[in-house]
Amino acid sequence: MSAQEPGIMHAQQDTYKRVTLDAIEPGMDLDERVFGPIERSDIVRYAGASGDFNPIHIDEGYARSTGAPTVFAMGMLPAGYVANAVAQWFGGPHHLRRFKVRFTSRVWPGDEIVCTGTVTAIEDGLVKVTFQARRRGEGPEGANVKPEEAAIIGDADVELPAE
């Protein structure tokens, strides 16, 4: 198969802007980054990439049998989008030194992932960042979910060049 044939996933080359420590200040809000909407096919592809084939994420009947209104994304899928946002904010993933998340709500097919962050401190050459990924969408029919709510909260340490 050639690289031009349909059905072949291609890695996207991200171009990151150069960010230096002198351009960052505590209290600085980071640009909102929006990913999605998340499709069922994204969840299935992530299952294949991660090896997480828990049927609650990919089998509608099974998900409903557990009391969930439908399938939902694995927590690490939106966490990956947040990691991508951090990489975009700070010039690439190679600057990330620590990344910690806590899952606070489910992400449903059709949801967007809205990432925001704030620089909280600069200590010993490390930029300390808190971030949030909110799920934004209607959610499953009859689930009575808020149209937007935190799905992930977390923090990271980023090491940047001085200039």
GUVEXSE-342418 format. One record per atom (N, C-alpha, C): atom name; residue number from 1; z, x, y. Coordinates in nm, 4 decimals, decimal comma, padded with zeros to 6 digits. Layout:
BEGIN
  atom   nr        up      east     north
    CA  NUM         Z         X         Y
...
This chain:
BEGIN
  atom   nr        up      east     north
     N    1   00,0000   00,0848  -00,1190
    CA    1   00,0000   00,0000   00,0000
     C    1   00,0000   00,0884   00,1240
     N    2  -00,0782   00,0498   00,2185
    CA    2  -00,0806   00,1258   00,3432
     C    2   00,0308   00,0772   00,4352
     N    3   00,0629   00,1564   00,5339
    CA    3   00,1694   00,1219   00,6285
     C    3   00,1332   00,0017   00,7140
     N    4   00,0042  -00,0372   00,7152
    CA    4  -00,0390  -00,1489   00,7980
     C    4  -00,0343  -00,2834   00,7258
     N    5  -00,0030  -00,2838   00,5964
    CA    5  -00,0052  -00,4085   00,5211
     C    5   00,1152  -00,4955   00,5543
     N    6   00,0957  -00,6283   00,5545
    CA    6   00,2080  -00,7181   00,5808
     C    6   00,3129  -00,7050   00,4718
     N    7   00,4348  -00,7407   00,5067
    CA    7   00,5432  -00,7388   00,4101
     C    7   00,6141  -00,6048   00,4016
     N    8   00,5680  -00,5073   00,4776
    CA    8   00,6323  -00,3766   00,4767
     C    8   00,7167  -00,3653   00,6034
     N    9   00,8440  -00,3364   00,5855
    CA    9   00,9332  -00,3185   00,7006
     C    9   00,9139  -00,1761   00,7541
     N   10   00,9064  -00,1605   00,8827
    CA   10   00,8908  -00,0298   00,9456
     C   10   01,0146  -00,0007   01,0298
     N   11   01,0619   00,1209   01,0210
    CA   11   01,1761   00,1605   01,1032
     C   11   01,1332   00,1623   01,2487
     N   12   01,2178   00,1069   01,3331
    CA   12   01,1888   00,1072   01,4761
     C   12   01,2441   00,2357   01,5355
     N   13   01,1629   00,3042   01,6106
    CA   13   01,2082   00,4242   01,6785
     C   13   01,2689   00,3834   01,8119
     N   14   01,3979   00,4038   01,8273
    CA   14   01,4624   00,3740   01,9538
     C   14   01,4512   00,4952   02,0447
     N   15   01,4202   00,4703   02,1697
    CA   15   01,4200   00,5750   02,2696
     C   15   01,5440   00,5534   02,3546
     N   16   01,6299   00,6522   02,3556
    CA   16   01,7556   00,6390   02,4286
     C   16   01,7480   00,7168   02,5586
     N   17   01,8061   00,6592   02,6627
    CA   17   01,8147   00,7315   02,7893
     C   17   01,9254   00,8360   02,7771
     N   18   01,9120   00,9430   02,8499
    CA   18   02,0152   01,0478   02,8496
     C   18   02,1314   01,0008   02,9355
     N   19   02,2517   01,0076   02,8792
    CA   19   02,3728   00,9674   02,9503
     C   19   02,4682   01,0860   02,9481
     N   20   02,5239   01,1173   03,0651
    CA   20   02,6187   01,2283   03,0739
     C   20   02,7553   01,1778   03,1180
     N   21   02,8553   01,2563   03,0885
    CA   21   02,9935   01,2188   03,1176
     C   21   03,0160   01,1921   03,2665
     N   22   02,9482   01,2658   03,3530
    CA   22   02,9688   01,2467   03,4964
     C   22   02,9149   01,1128   03,5476
     N   23   02,8366   01,0403   03,4669
    CA   23   02,7842   00,9089   03,5065
     C   23   02,8741   00,7944   03,4615
     N   24   02,9840   00,8272   03,3939
    CA   24   03,0720   00,7256   03,3357
     C   24   03,2064   00,7263   03,4070
     N   25   03,2582   00,6056   03,4347
    CA   25   03,3890   00,5925   03,4995
     C   25   03,4728   00,4883   03,4274
     N   26   03,6049   00,5100   03,4182
    CA   26   03,6912   00,4062   03,3622
     C   26   03,6766   00,2761   03,4414
     N   27   03,6781   00,1650   03,3706
    CA   27   03,6622   00,0344   03,4329
     C   27   03,5168  -00,0123   03,4388
     N   28   03,4258   00,0748   03,4053
    CA   28   03,2831   00,0441   03,4103
     C   28   03,2474  -00,0586   03,3029
     N   29   03,1818  -00,1673   03,3445
    CA   29   03,1312  -00,2670   03,2503
     C   29   02,9935  -00,2239   03,2032
     N   30   02,9690  -00,2413   03,0748
    CA   30   02,8424  -00,2004   03,0144
     C   30   02,7487  -00,3200   03,0050
     N   31   02,6196  -00,2953   03,0204
    CA   31   02,5190  -00,4021   03,0198
     C   31   02,5268  -00,4868   02,8939
     N   32   02,5114  -00,6173   02,9115
    CA   32   02,5067  -00,7087   02,7979
     C   32   02,3828  -00,6786   02,7137
     N   33   02,4015  -00,6764   02,5829
    CA   33   02,2916  -00,6577   02,4881
     C   33   02,2905  -00,7782   02,3951
     N   34   02,1738  -00,8389   02,3780
    CA   34   02,1611  -00,9592   02,2964
     C   34   02,0683  -00,9302   02,1788
     N   35   02,1114  -00,9658   02,0590
    CA   35   02,0340  -00,9490   01,9372
     C   35   02,0184  -01,0849   01,8696
     N   36   01,9040  -01,1047   01,8082
    CA   36   01,8843  -01,2290   01,7349
     C   36   01,7866  -01,3201   01,8044
     N   37   01,7820  -01,4454   01,7621
    CA   37   01,8792  -01,5098   01,6739
     C   37   01,8706  -01,4577   01,5297
     N   38   01,9855  -01,4598   01,4622
    CA   38   01,9969  -01,4181   01,3230
     C   38   01,9297  -01,5235   01,2357
     N   39   01,8402  -01,4799   01,1520
    CA   39   01,7704  -01,5698   01,0599
     C   39   01,8264  -01,5496   00,9187
     N   40   01,8085  -01,6495   00,8345
    CA   40   01,8502  -01,6349   00,6943
     C   40   01,7841  -01,5126   00,6309
     N   41   01,6601  -01,4872   00,6674
    CA   41   01,5900  -01,3714   00,6109
     C   41   01,6572  -01,2401   00,6519
     N   42   01,7169  -01,2332   00,7709
    CA   42   01,7917  -01,1137   00,8124
     C   42   01,9118  -01,0929   00,7206
     N   43   01,9790  -01,2021   00,6868
    CA   43   02,0965  -01,1941   00,5998
     C   43   02,0547  -01,1468   00,4606
     N   44   01,9457  -01,1994   00,4089
    CA   44   01,8976  -01,1591   00,2761
     C   44   01,8547  -01,0123   00,2774
     N   45   01,7838  -00,9711   00,3820
    CA   45   01,7419  -00,8306   00,3909
     C   45   01,8638  -00,7389   00,4009
     N   46   01,9649  -00,7812   00,4753
    CA   46   02,0852  -00,6991   00,4855
     C   46   02,1551  -00,6909   00,3498
     N   47   02,1561  -00,8001   00,2742
    CA   47   02,2146  -00,7972   00,1397
     C   47   02,1445  -00,6899   00,0563
     N   48   02,0121  -00,6852   00,0632
    CA   48   01,9374  -00,5845  -00,0117
     C   48   01,9666  -00,4433   00,0347
     N   49   01,9766  -00,4245   00,1649
    CA   49   02,0010  -00,2909   00,2193
     C   49   02,1430  -00,2426   00,1900
     N   50   02,2390  -00,3334   00,1931
    CA   50   02,3792  -00,2950   00,1770
     C   50   02,4294  -00,3052   00,0336
     N   51   02,3577  -00,3824  -00,0486
    CA   51   02,4056  -00,4063  -00,1845
     C   51   02,5095  -00,5171  -00,1916
     N   52   02,5331  -00,5863  -00,0790
    CA   52   02,6310  -00,6959  -00,0747
     C   52   02,5601  -00,8265  -00,1096
     N   53   02,5591  -00,8593  -00,2386
    CA   53   02,4924  -00,9805  -00,2851
     C   53   02,5921  -01,0928  -00,3123
     N   54   02,7037  -01,0949  -00,2392
    CA   54   02,7983  -01,2047  -00,2529
     C   54   02,7209  -01,3342  -00,2271
     N   55   02,7203  -01,4285  -00,3228
    CA   55   02,6368  -01,5481  -00,3079
     C   55   02,6757  -01,6374  -00,1902
     N   56   02,7946  -01,6220  -00,1356
    CA   56   02,8331  -01,7047  -00,0206
     C   56   02,7433  -01,6763   00,0996
     N   57   02,6799  -01,5589   00,1001
    CA   57   02,5932  -01,5212   00,2116
     C   57   02,4469  -01,5588   00,1912
     N   58   02,4054  -01,5808   00,0669
    CA   58   02,2626  -01,5991   00,0413
     C   58   02,2275  -01,7234  -00,0405
     N   59   02,3264  -01,7895  -00,0989
    CA   59   02,3009  -01,9057  -00,1849
     C   59   02,3637  -02,0296  -00,1214
     N   60   02,2780  -02,1152  -00,0662
    CA   60   02,3247  -02,2355   00,0055
     C   60   02,4187  -02,3198  -00,0809
     N   61   02,3793  -02,3474  -00,2047
    CA   61   02,4614  -02,4303  -00,2933
     C   61   02,5964  -02,3687  -00,3193
     N   62   02,5976  -02,2397  -00,3441
    CA   62   02,7253  -02,1720  -00,3690
     C   62   02,8126  -02,1758  -00,2439
     N   63   02,7529  -02,1462  -00,1285
    CA   63   02,8302  -02,1472  -00,0039
     C   63   02,8951  -02,2843   00,0168
     N   64   02,8199  -02,3892  -00,0043
    CA   64   02,8746  -02,5243   00,0120
     C   64   02,9845  -02,5537  -00,0900
     N   65   02,9708  -02,5014  -00,2122
    CA   65   03,0718  -02,5259  -00,3155
     C   65   03,2058  -02,4615  -00,2812
     N   66   03,2042  -02,3628  -00,1912
    CA   66   03,3289  -02,2978  -00,1492
     C   66   03,3912  -02,3658  -00,0274
     N   67   03,3215  -02,4656   00,0262
    CA   67   03,3718  -02,5349   00,1445
     C   67   03,3058  -02,4922   00,2739
     N   68   03,2224  -02,3887   00,2689
    CA   68   03,1482  -02,3473   00,3885
     C   68   03,0342  -02,4463   00,4116
     N   69   02,9991  -02,4738   00,5367
    CA   69   02,8912  -02,5686   00,5629
     C   69   02,7523  -02,5140   00,5279
     N   70   02,7388  -02,3823   00,5205
    CA   70   02,6128  -02,3163   00,4856
     C   70   02,6424  -02,1685   00,4642
     N   71   02,5404  -02,0908   00,4386
    CA   71   02,5568  -01,9460   00,4276
     C   71   02,5909  -01,8887   00,5651
     N   72   02,6448  -01,7682   00,5660
    CA   72   02,6766  -01,6999   00,6922
     C   72   02,6596  -01,5507   00,6729
     N   73   02,6451  -01,4785   00,7820
    CA   73   02,6196  -01,3337   00,7771
     C   73   02,7430  -01,2579   00,7284
     N   74   02,7172  -01,1488   00,6579
    CA   74   02,8236  -01,0557   00,6238
     C   74   02,8769  -00,9974   00,7540
     N   75   03,0045  -00,9686   00,7611
    CA   75   03,0609  -00,9144   00,8842
     C   75   02,9951  -00,7861   00,9299
     N   76   02,9505  -00,7056   00,8340
    CA   76   02,8914  -00,5774   00,8715
     C   76   02,7536  -00,5911   00,9357
     N   77   02,6856  -00,7044   00,9175
    CA   77   02,5563  -00,7228   00,9845
     C   77   02,5739  -00,7287   01,1364
     N   78   02,6577  -00,8177   01,1909
    CA   78   02,6781  -00,8130   01,3359
     C   78   02,7468  -00,6842   01,3818
     N   79   02,8287  -00,6231   01,2959
    CA   79   02,8893  -00,4948   01,3326
     C   79   02,7810  -00,3892   01,3540
     N   80   02,6746  -00,3969   01,2760
    CA   80   02,5630  -00,3055   01,2946
     C   80   02,4939  -00,3265   01,4283
     N   81   02,4844  -00,4528   01,4701
    CA   81   02,4257  -00,4801   01,6019
     C   81   02,5149  -00,4244   01,7128
     N   82   02,6462  -00,4348   01,6961
    CA   82   02,7372  -00,3781   01,7971
     C   82   02,7217  -00,2260   01,8012
     N   83   02,7122  -00,1633   01,6852
    CA   83   02,6931  -00,0178   01,6818
     C   83   02,5636   00,0197   01,7529
     N   84   02,4614  -00,0617   01,7357
    CA   84   02,3349  -00,0381   01,8053
     C   84   02,3549  -00,0497   01,9560
     N   85   02,4321  -00,1489   02,0004
    CA   85   02,4594  -00,1640   02,1442
     C   85   02,5310  -00,0400   02,1986
     N   86   02,6309   00,0095   02,1259
    CA   86   02,7035   00,1297   02,1691
     C   86   02,6061   00,2476   02,1799
     N   87   02,5180   00,2604   02,0814
    CA   87   02,4188   00,3683   02,0851
     C   87   02,3285   00,3545   02,2075
     N   88   02,2867   00,2316   02,2385
    CA   88   02,2024   00,2097   02,3562
     C   88   02,2779   00,2415   02,4849
     N   89   02,4038   00,2018   02,4938
    CA   89   02,4818   00,2258   02,6151
     C   89   02,5007   00,3752   02,6426
     N   90   02,5138   00,4550   02,5352
    CA   90   02,5556   00,5940   02,5530
     C   90   02,4537   00,6975   02,5064
     N   91   02,3272   00,6600   02,4968
    CA   91   02,2238   00,7590   02,4736
     C   91   02,1969   00,7960   02,3289
     N   92   02,2440   00,7177   02,2347
    CA   92   02,2106   00,7411   02,0945
     C   92   02,3316   00,7435   02,0041
     N   93   02,3092   00,7209   01,8757
    CA   93   02,4197   00,7134   01,7801
     C   93   02,4893   00,8473   01,7555
     N   94   02,4230   00,9563   01,7875
    CA   94   02,4816   01,0889   01,7640
     C   94   02,6033   01,1162   01,8536
     N   95   02,6257   01,0348   01,9556
    CA   95   02,7412   01,0538   02,0435
     C   95   02,8665   00,9807   01,9930
     N   96   02,8501   00,8912   01,8992
    CA   96   02,9606   00,8094   01,8492
     C   96   03,0536   00,8943   01,7622
     N   97   03,1828   00,8942   01,7940
    CA   97   03,2811   00,9713   01,7174
     C   97   03,3781   00,8829   01,6399
     N   98   03,4014   00,7616   01,6878
    CA   98   03,4909   00,6667   01,6201
     C   98   03,4427   00,5271   01,6530
     N   99   03,4485   00,4380   01,5526
    CA   99   03,4006   00,3002   01,5690
     C   99   03,4896   00,2114   01,4849
     N  100   03,5578   00,1182   01,5486
    CA  100   03,6543   00,0326   01,4793
     C  100   03,6283  -00,1122   01,5193
     N  101   03,6204  -00,2012   01,4192
    CA  101   03,5948  -00,3420   01,4481
     C  101   03,6954  -00,4303   01,3760
     N  102   03,7121  -00,5501   01,4314
    CA  102   03,7886  -00,6571   01,3661
     C  102   03,7037  -00,7825   01,3752
     N  103   03,6846  -00,8476   01,2607
    CA  103   03,6034  -00,9691   01,2540
     C  103   03,6900  -01,0886   01,2921
     N  104   03,6394  -01,1725   01,3827
    CA  104   03,7200  -01,2841   01,4333
     C  104   03,6588  -01,4211   01,4072
     N  105   03,5295  -01,4277   01,3786
    CA  105   03,4672  -01,5555   01,3411
     C  105   03,3377  -01,5284   01,2657
     N  106   03,2897  -01,6291   01,1969
    CA  106   03,1658  -01,6163   01,1205
     C  106   03,0444  -01,6233   01,2127
     N  107   02,9371  -01,5576   01,1682
    CA  107   02,8082  -01,5626   01,2376
     C  107   02,7133  -01,6417   01,1489
     N  108   02,6527  -01,7466   01,2070
    CA  108   02,5704  -01,8408   01,1328
     C  108   02,4222  -01,8164   01,1563
     N  109   02,3384  -01,8548   01,0619
    CA  109   02,1944  -01,8491   01,0885
     C  109   02,1630  -01,9255   01,2185
     N  110   02,0801  -01,8666   01,3012
    CA  110   02,0457  -01,9259   01,4301
     C  110   02,1272  -01,8716   01,5459
     N  111   02,2384  -01,8044   01,5164
    CA  111   02,3217  -01,7472   01,6225
     C  111   02,2573  -01,6224   01,6817
     N  112   02,2821  -01,6015   01,8107
    CA  112   02,2545  -01,4730   01,8748
     C  112   02,3838  -01,3929   01,8731
     N  113   02,3712  -01,2610   01,8769
    CA  113   02,4858  -01,1713   01,8884
     C  113   02,4810  -01,1130   02,0293
     N  114   02,5825  -01,1422   02,1097
    CA  114   02,5884  -01,1000   02,2493
     C  114   02,6965  -00,9921   02,2611
     N  115   02,6560  -00,8701   02,2910
    CA  115   02,7473  -00,7560   02,2952
     C  115   02,7784  -00,7174   02,4393
     N  116   02,9068  -00,7016   02,4668
    CA  116   02,9526  -00,6543   02,5974
     C  116   03,0586  -00,5466   02,5750
     N  117   03,0777  -00,4632   02,6739
    CA  117   03,1758  -00,3570   02,6606
     C  117   03,2258  -00,3086   02,7939
     N  118   03,3381  -00,2367   02,7875
    CA  118   03,4004  -00,1795   02,9066
     C  118   03,4521  -00,0406   02,8736
     N  119   03,4290   00,0531   02,9640
    CA  119   03,4888   00,1862   02,9513
     C  119   03,6345   00,1732   02,9930
     N  120   03,7260   00,2058   02,9039
    CA  120   03,8682   00,1906   02,9353
     C  120   03,9316   00,3207   02,9828
     N  121   03,8789   00,4353   02,9383
    CA  121   03,9384   00,5636   02,9773
     C  121   03,8435   00,6761   02,9398
     N  122   03,8705   00,7923   02,9976
    CA  122   03,8067   00,9167   02,9552
     C  122   03,9211   01,0133   02,9293
     N  123   03,9357   01,0534   02,8036
    CA  123   04,0467   01,1398   02,7629
     C  123   03,9943   01,2553   02,6799
     N  124   04,0280   01,3769   02,7202
    CA  124   03,9876   01,4964   02,6456
     C  124   03,8375   01,4973   02,6157
     N  125   03,7576   01,4562   02,7129
    CA  125   03,6134   01,4570   02,6983
     C  125   03,5558   01,3418   02,6179
     N  126   03,6406   01,2500   02,5714
    CA  126   03,5930   01,1340   02,4967
     C  126   03,5964   01,0096   02,5842
     N  127   03,4888   00,9344   02,5827
    CA  127   03,4825   00,8068   02,6527
     C  127   03,5405   00,7016   02,5582
     N  128   03,6436   00,6323   02,6044
    CA  128   03,7077   00,5251   02,5273
     C  128   03,6472   00,3924   02,5716
     N  129   03,6009   00,3145   02,4749
    CA  129   03,5288   00,1906   02,5032
     C  129   03,5893   00,0768   02,4222
     N  130   03,6073  -00,0378   02,4863
    CA  130   03,6354  -00,1600   02,4107
     C  130   03,5098  -00,2458   02,4178
     N  131   03,4861  -00,3236   02,3121
    CA  131   03,3666  -00,4064   02,3096
     C  131   03,3944  -00,5373   02,2376
     N  132   03,3013  -00,6279   02,2568
    CA  132   03,3085  -00,7584   02,1925
     C  132   03,1660  -00,8003   02,1566
     N  133   03,1530  -00,8611   02,0402
    CA  133   03,0264  -00,9248   02,0025
     C  133   03,0580  -01,0727   01,9866
     N  134   02,9931  -01,1544   02,0680
    CA  134   03,0131  -01,2988   02,0592
     C  134   02,8963  -01,3599   01,9842
     N  135   02,9258  -01,4579   01,9010
    CA  135   02,8194  -01,5367   01,8398
     C  135   02,7887  -01,6488   01,9372
     N  136   02,6609  -01,6700   01,9601
    CA  136   02,6203  -01,7756   02,0525
     C  136   02,5163  -01,8626   01,9818
     N  137   02,5500  -01,9895   01,9661
    CA  137   02,4587  -02,0806   01,9003
     C  137   02,5293  -02,2102   01,8641
     N  138   02,4514  -02,3036   01,8142
    CA  138   02,5059  -02,4347   01,7793
     C  138   02,5900  -02,4314   01,6535
     N  139   02,5665  -02,3350   01,5669
    CA  139   02,6367  -02,3317   01,4394
     C  139   02,5824  -02,4383   01,3460
     N  140   02,6355  -02,4443   01,2247
    CA  140   02,5860  -02,5414   01,1268
     C  140   02,6176  -02,6847   01,1685
     N  141   02,5296  -02,7750   01,1313
    CA  141   02,5496  -02,9166   01,1616
     C  141   02,6825  -02,9637   01,1025
     N  142   02,7617  -03,0313   01,1842
    CA  142   02,8886  -03,0867   01,1396
     C  142   03,0037  -02,9874   01,1308
     N  143   02,9796  -02,8615   01,1635
    CA  143   03,0848  -02,7597   01,1510
     C  143   03,1800  -02,7579   01,2694
     N  144   03,1427  -02,8222   01,3799
    CA  144   03,2296  -02,8296   01,4969
     C  144   03,2744  -02,6905   01,5444
     N  145   03,1776  -02,5994   01,5611
    CA  145   03,2093  -02,4664   01,6134
     C  145   03,1794  -02,4618   01,7619
     N  146   03,2469  -02,3743   01,8306
    CA  146   03,2216  -02,3560   01,9734
     C  146   03,0810  -02,2990   01,9924
     N  147   03,0164  -02,3317   02,1040
    CA  147   02,8813  -02,2790   02,1270
     C  147   02,8791  -02,1271   02,1476
     N  148   02,9927  -02,0692   02,1831
    CA  148   03,0030  -01,9243   02,1973
     C  148   03,1474  -01,8841   02,1732
     N  149   03,1645  -01,7824   02,0876
    CA  149   03,2995  -01,7328   02,0587
     C  149   03,2913  -01,5902   02,0074
     N  150   03,4024  -01,5181   02,0209
    CA  150   03,4063  -01,3798   01,9738
     C  150   03,3898  -01,3775   01,8222
     N  151   03,2982  -01,2941   01,7757
    CA  151   03,2799  -01,2733   01,6322
     C  151   03,3374  -01,1384   01,5900
     N  152   03,3345  -01,0423   01,6815
    CA  152   03,3869  -00,9080   01,6557
     C  152   03,4503  -00,8569   01,7837
     N  153   03,5653  -00,7952   01,7690
    CA  153   03,6232  -00,7170   01,8783
     C  153   03,6482  -00,5769   01,8246
     N  154   03,6443  -00,4798   01,9118
    CA  154   03,6655  -00,3445   01,8633
     C  154   03,6673  -00,2421   01,9732
     N  155   03,6723  -00,1173   01,9291
    CA  155   03,6722  -00,0065   02,0237
     C  155   03,6052   00,1140   01,9596
     N  156   03,5661   00,2051   02,0462
    CA  156   03,4954   00,3245   02,0008
     C  156   03,5292   00,4426   02,0902
     N  157   03,5090   00,5608   02,0356
    CA  157   03,5146   00,6844   02,1126
     C  157   03,3756   00,7450   02,1118
     N  158   03,3316   00,7890   02,2289
    CA  158   03,1982   00,8450   02,2450
     C  158   03,2100   00,9810   02,3123
     N  159   03,1403   01,0798   02,2601
    CA  159   03,1409   01,2137   02,3210
     C  159   03,0055   01,2378   02,3877
     N  160   03,0102   01,2661   02,5171
    CA  160   02,8888   01,2859   02,5947
     C  160   02,8853   01,4268   02,6530
     N  161   02,7648   01,4774   02,6804
    CA  161   02,7566   01,6076   02,7470
     C  161   02,8080   01,5949   02,8913
     N  162   02,8626   01,7033   02,9456
    CA  162   02,9198   01,7022   03,0802
     C  162   02,8128   01,6744   03,1862
     N  163   02,6964   01,7301   03,1695
    CA  163   02,5884   01,7073   03,2674
     C  163   02,4541   01,7155   03,2040
